[in-house]
Amino acid sequence: MNIALTDEALQWFKREMEVESGDTIRFYARYGGSSPFHEGFSLGMTREEPIEIGVKTVLDDVIYYIDEKDLWFFNDHNLHVDVDATIDELKYEYRK
């Protein structure tokens, strides 16, 4: 499994969350909403220090990661992060 972010997503993080070199961004399973794999759960994201990294990618000296305990949510799919330009919000795709 891996995490991929488009250039637009990287710019979104810099603009909307003021992400800087050395920051850590966690993607996690949160209760509520829905996903392609799990009704009642959706993907959340926050700036948070890692406890037990399950998978990560480092871009522009920023660590984007998923904790080991949240890997179940992705059902063996890769996470692809982009921006929906019509609403200027992140959009997530789960790819094999």
PEKAWO-V279417 format. One record per pair of residues at least 12 apart in sequence whose ideal C-beta (glycine too) atoms are under 10 Angstrom apart, sorted by the first residue. I is the first residue (numbers start at 1). J is the second residue. D is the distance in whole Angstrom. If there is no record, write none. Layout:
BEGIN
((I	J	D) (I	J	D))
END
This chain:
BEGIN
((1	54	8) (1	55	5) (1	66	8) (1	71	7) (1	74	6) (1	75	10) (1	76	7) (1	77	7) (1	78	6) (1	79	8) (1	94	10) (2	55	6) (2	56	9) (2	57	6) (2	66	10) (2	77	10) (2	78	5) (2	79	8) (2	80	9) (2	95	10) (3	25	10) (3	27	7) (3	55	6) (3	56	7) (3	57	4) (3	58	10) (3	59	9) (3	63	10) (3	64	5) (3	65	7) (3	66	7) (3	74	10) (3	78	7) (3	79	5) (3	80	8) (3	81	7) (4	57	7) (4	59	9) (4	64	9) (4	78	7) (4	79	7) (4	80	5) (4	81	7) (4	82	9) (4	93	9) (4	95	8) (5	25	9) (5	57	7) (5	59	6) (5	60	10) (5	62	9) (5	64	6) (5	79	9) (5	80	8) (5	81	5) (5	82	8) (5	83	10) (5	90	9) (6	80	8) (6	81	7) (6	82	5) (6	83	7) (6	91	10) (7	59	10) (7	82	10) (7	83	9) (8	81	9) (8	82	6) (8	83	4) (8	84	10) (8	85	8) (8	88	10) (8	90	10) (9	59	9) (9	64	9) (9	80	9) (9	81	5) (9	82	6) (9	83	6) (9	90	6) (9	91	9) (9	92	10) (10	59	6) (10	60	6) (10	62	8) (10	64	9) (10	81	9) (10	83	10) (11	83	8) (12	81	9) (12	82	9) (12	83	5) (12	84	10) (12	88	7) (12	89	8) (12	90	6) (13	25	7) (13	45	9) (13	47	9) (13	59	9) (13	60	9) (13	62	7) (13	64	8) (13	81	9) (13	83	10) (13	90	9) (14	60	8) (14	62	9) (15	88	9) (16	83	10) (16	88	8) (16	89	9) (16	90	9) (17	45	9) (17	46	9) (17	47	6) (17	62	10) (18	47	9) (19	47	7) (19	59	10) (19	60	8) (19	61	10) (19	62	5) (19	64	9) (20	60	9) (20	61	8) (20	62	8) (21	60	7) (21	61	4) (21	62	7) (22	61	6) (22	62	7) (22	63	9) (23	47	6) (23	48	10) (23	49	10) (23	60	10) (23	61	8) (23	62	5) (23	63	7) (23	64	9) (24	46	10) (24	47	7) (24	48	6) (24	49	6) (24	50	6) (24	53	9) (24	56	9) (24	58	10) (24	62	7) (24	63	5) (24	64	8) (24	65	7) (25	45	6) (25	46	7) (25	47	6) (25	48	8) (25	56	10) (25	59	10) (25	62	7) (25	63	7) (25	64	5) (25	65	7) (25	81	10) (26	44	8) (26	45	7) (26	46	6) (26	47	8) (26	48	4) (26	49	9) (26	50	7) (26	51	9) (26	53	9) (26	56	10) (26	63	9) (26	64	8) (26	65	6) (26	66	7) (26	67	7) (26	70	8) (27	43	6) (27	44	7) (27	45	5) (27	46	9) (27	55	9) (27	64	7) (27	65	7) (27	66	5) (27	67	9) (27	70	7) (27	73	9) (27	74	9) (27	79	6) (27	81	8) (27	90	10) (27	92	8) (28	41	10) (28	43	7) (28	44	5) (28	45	7) (28	46	7) (28	48	8) (28	65	10) (28	66	7) (28	67	7) (28	69	9) (28	70	5) (28	73	8) (29	41	5) (29	42	8) (29	43	7) (29	44	7) (29	66	9) (29	67	9) (29	69	9) (29	70	5) (29	71	9) (29	72	7) (29	73	4) (29	74	9) (30	42	6) (30	43	7) (30	44	4) (30	45	9) (30	46	9) (30	70	9) (30	73	9) (31	44	9) (32	44	9) (35	73	7) (35	74	9) (35	75	9) (35	92	8) (35	94	8) (36	75	8) (36	77	8) (36	92	9) (36	93	9) (36	94	6) (37	72	9) (37	73	7) (37	74	8) (37	75	4) (37	76	10) (37	77	8) (37	94	7) (38	72	9) (38	73	6) (38	74	10) (38	75	8) (41	70	10) (41	72	10) (41	73	6) (42	73	9) (42	92	9) (43	66	10) (43	70	9) (43	73	7) (43	74	9) (43	79	8) (43	81	9) (43	90	9) (43	92	5) (43	94	9) (44	70	9) (44	73	10) (45	64	9) (45	81	9) (45	90	7) (45	92	9) (47	62	10) (48	65	9) (48	67	9) (49	63	10) (50	63	7) (50	65	6) (50	66	10) (50	67	7) (50	68	10) (51	67	6) (51	68	8) (51	69	8) (52	65	10) (52	67	6) (52	68	4) (52	69	7) (52	70	10) (53	65	5) (53	66	8) (53	67	7) (53	68	7) (54	66	5) (54	67	6) (54	68	4) (54	69	8) (54	70	7) (54	71	5) (54	72	10) (54	74	9) (55	67	9) (55	68	9) (55	70	10) (55	71	7) (55	74	9) (55	78	9) (55	79	8) (57	79	9) (57	81	10) (64	79	9) (64	81	8) (66	79	7) (73	94	9) (74	94	6) (75	94	7) (75	96	10) (76	94	9) (76	96	8) (77	93	9) (77	94	4) (77	95	6) (77	96	6) (78	93	9) (78	94	7) (78	95	5) (78	96	7) (79	92	6) (79	93	8) (79	94	7) (79	95	8) (80	92	7) (80	93	4) (80	94	8) (80	95	5) (81	93	8))
END
